[in-house]
């Protein structure tokens, strides 16, 4: 689909993989909300038939000036505690425009407080897959609304960027220290 009436790709949060034993959510490329994701001029998303299985093709950024890739945990009730969030990303050989920082931002619940971390994609990401950030955690309090909302953002510079590859993301409970 070259262009659609809805330029943004909206994920179905019920499709996100959840491992109850490890209290871990695994997000594949089509499990994210991606601004401009339905427009081939800006993103190459894997075909839905290729997206099933353990290692579907990644989402590849062609070019955007507004970079926003977000996800949220599904309907499963989340226990209070600490949760680690990380994306698995790489850059294509011809990646460009990553001289502005990307921000990982997350919160627990719609009214939760944001936590964030700055990521320097120009130096921290190569053509090899890498999990970023390494040390991003948020606290989840017991609540009726404790869905974890998270994403990668670079929406402030107005500069064009391309060549970032999104392989997956993981949200996982950090075991309490004993």
Secondary structure per residue as TSV (DSSP state, phi and psi in degrees):
chain	resnum	aa	ss	phi	psi
A	1	X	-	360.0	116.2
A	2	X	-	-72.0	-53.1
A	3	X	S	-142.6	144.5
A	4	X	-	-127.0	172.7
A	5	X	S	-69.7	-21.9
A	6	X	S	-113.7	105.3
A	7	X	-	-72.7	-19.4
A	8	X	S	-98.7	139.8
A	9	X	B	-88.1	127.6
A	10	X	-	-113.1	123.1
A	11	X	-	-79.0	159.7
A	12	X	-	-99.1	104.6
A	13	X	G	-61.4	-18.4
A	14	X	G	-73.9	-11.5
A	15	X	G	-88.3	-10.4
A	16	X	S	-64.2	134.9
A	17	X	E	-71.7	130.9
A	18	X	E	-126.7	124.8
A	19	X	E	-103.7	100.4
A	20	X	T	-63.2	-37.9
A	21	X	T	-61.6	-35.6
A	22	X	T	-105.4	3.5
A	23	X	T	47.3	59.8
A	24	X	E	-137.4	133.0
A	25	X	E	-107.6	134.4
A	26	X	E	-118.3	121.5
A	27	X	E	-103.1	123.7
A	28	X	E	-95.3	170.0
A	29	X	G	-52.2	-37.5
A	30	X	G	-85.6	4.9
A	31	X	G	-93.9	4.2
A	32	X	S	-104.7	152.7
A	33	X	E	-86.8	127.0
A	34	X	E	-127.8	116.8
A	35	X	T	-64.7	129.6
A	36	X	T	68.3	14.2
A	37	X	T	-67.9	-20.8
A	38	X	T	-89.5	7.1
A	39	X	-	-116.9	115.2
A	40	X	T	-62.5	-16.9
A	41	X	T	-68.8	-21.5
A	42	X	T	-115.1	-35.0
A	43	X	E	-139.7	147.3
A	44	X	E	-112.0	106.4
A	45	X	-	-97.3	146.2
A	46	X	-	-64.8	147.4
A	47	X	-	-59.8	138.7
A	48	X	T	-55.7	-33.7
A	49	X	T	-69.1	-27.5
A	50	X	T	-87.5	-9.6
A	51	X	S	-83.6	-11.0
A	52	X	-	-81.6	166.4
A	53	X	S	96.9	179.1
A	54	X	S	-77.1	-30.1
A	55	X	S	-133.4	70.6
A	56	X	-	-69.6	162.6
A	57	X	-	-59.4	152.0
A	58	X	-	-79.5	169.6
A	59	X	E	-89.6	130.4
A	60	X	E	-116.0	124.0
A	61	X	E	-77.5	122.3
A	62	X	-	-82.1	-60.7
A	63	X	-	-170.5	137.7
A	64	X	B	-151.9	160.5
A	65	X	S	-108.9	-9.4
A	66	X	S	-122.4	102.1
A	67	X	E	-102.3	116.5
A	68	X	E	-150.0	114.1
A	69	X	E	-126.6	116.9
A	70	X	E	-129.8	160.2
A	71	X	E	-148.1	168.9
A	72	X	E	-151.4	147.8
A	73	X	-	-68.4	151.4
A	74	X	-	-79.5	-149.8
A	75	X	S	-77.2	-12.2
A	76	X	S	-61.8	135.4
A	77	X	-	-66.0	132.0
A	78	X	-	-99.5	130.5
A	79	X	-	-74.6	149.9
A	80	X	S	-64.7	146.9
A	81	X	E	149.3	-168.3
A	82	X	E	-95.2	142.4
A	83	X	E	-131.2	134.7
A	84	X	E	-95.7	137.8
A	85	X	E	-127.1	131.9
A	86	X	E	-150.3	149.0
A	87	X	E	-105.3	147.2
A	88	X	E	-104.6	115.6
A	89	X	E	-134.4	165.2
A	90	X	E	-152.2	173.1
A	91	X	E	-119.9	145.4
A	92	X	E	-74.1	161.0
A	93	X	E	-56.7	-35.8
A	94	X	E	-98.9	24.6
A	95	X	E	-59.3	147.9
A	96	X	E	-148.2	158.7
A	97	X	-	80.7	16.3
A	98	X	T	-97.0	32.2
A	99	X	T	-85.8	-1.4
A	100	X	S	-105.0	143.8
A	101	X	-	-67.6	151.7
A	102	X	E	-102.6	145.5
A	103	X	E	-115.5	131.1
A	104	X	E	-89.6	124.4
A	105	X	E	-130.1	138.1
A	106	X	E	-149.7	158.4
A	107	X	E	-155.4	160.5
A	108	X	E	-107.4	117.7
A	109	X	S	81.8	152.6
A	110	X	T	-59.5	-32.7
A	111	X	T	-99.3	9.9
A	112	X	-	-69.2	166.6
A	113	X	-	-85.9	138.9
A	114	X	-	-76.1	141.0
A	115	X	E	-115.4	147.8
A	116	X	E	-148.9	160.5
A	117	X	E	-147.9	136.3
A	118	X	E	-84.1	136.2
A	119	X	E	-124.4	129.2
A	120	X	-	-94.0	90.8
A	121	X	H	-62.3	-31.1
A	122	X	H	-62.2	-31.7
A	123	X	H	-111.5	-28.7
A	124	X	H	-86.2	-16.8
A	125	X	-	-117.3	132.5
A	126	X	-	-122.5	-165.7
A	127	X	S	-76.4	-8.6
A	128	X	S	-91.2	145.3
A	129	X	-	-60.7	139.2
A	130	X	E	-146.7	142.1
A	131	X	E	-88.5	126.2
A	132	X	E	-137.1	150.2
A	133	X	-	-73.1	162.1
A	134	X	T	-75.7	-26.5
A	135	X	T	-130.2	35.5
A	136	X	-	-93.1	119.1
A	137	X	E	-133.4	148.8
A	138	X	E	-128.5	155.7
A	139	X	E	-95.7	133.7
A	140	X	E	-112.9	121.3
A	141	X	-	-91.1	153.6
A	142	X	-	-67.8	128.4
A	143	X	-	-161.6	163.9
A	144	X	S	-70.5	-27.8
A	145	X	-	-122.3	88.1
A	146	X	-	-121.5	29.6
A	147	X	-	-59.2	139.5
A	148	X	E	-94.5	122.5
A	149	X	E	-106.6	132.5
A	150	X	E	-151.4	163.3
A	151	X	E	-178.3	170.6
A	152	X	E	-108.2	134.6
A	153	X	E	-137.4	139.8
A	154	X	E	-148.5	91.9
A	155	X	-	-123.1	3.8
A	156	X	S	-102.4	-28.0
A	157	X	S	-78.5	-28.3
A	158	X	-	73.6	8.8
A	159	X	-	-93.5	145.6
A	160	X	-	-73.8	140.3
A	161	X	B	-143.0	152.5
A	162	X	E	-159.8	171.6
A	163	X	E	86.8	5.6
A	164	X	E	-83.1	141.3
A	165	X	E	-119.2	125.3
A	166	X	E	-104.2	114.9
A	167	X	E	-92.4	-43.5
A	168	X	E	-173.1	177.8
A	169	X	E	-146.3	155.3
A	170	X	E	-133.7	135.1
A	171	X	E	-120.9	120.9
A	172	X	E	-141.5	139.2
A	173	X	E	-64.4	137.3
A	174	X	-	-88.7	122.5
A	175	X	-	-58.5	138.5
A	176	X	-	-62.9	144.5
A	177	X	-	-75.7	137.5
A	178	X	-	-103.5	360.0
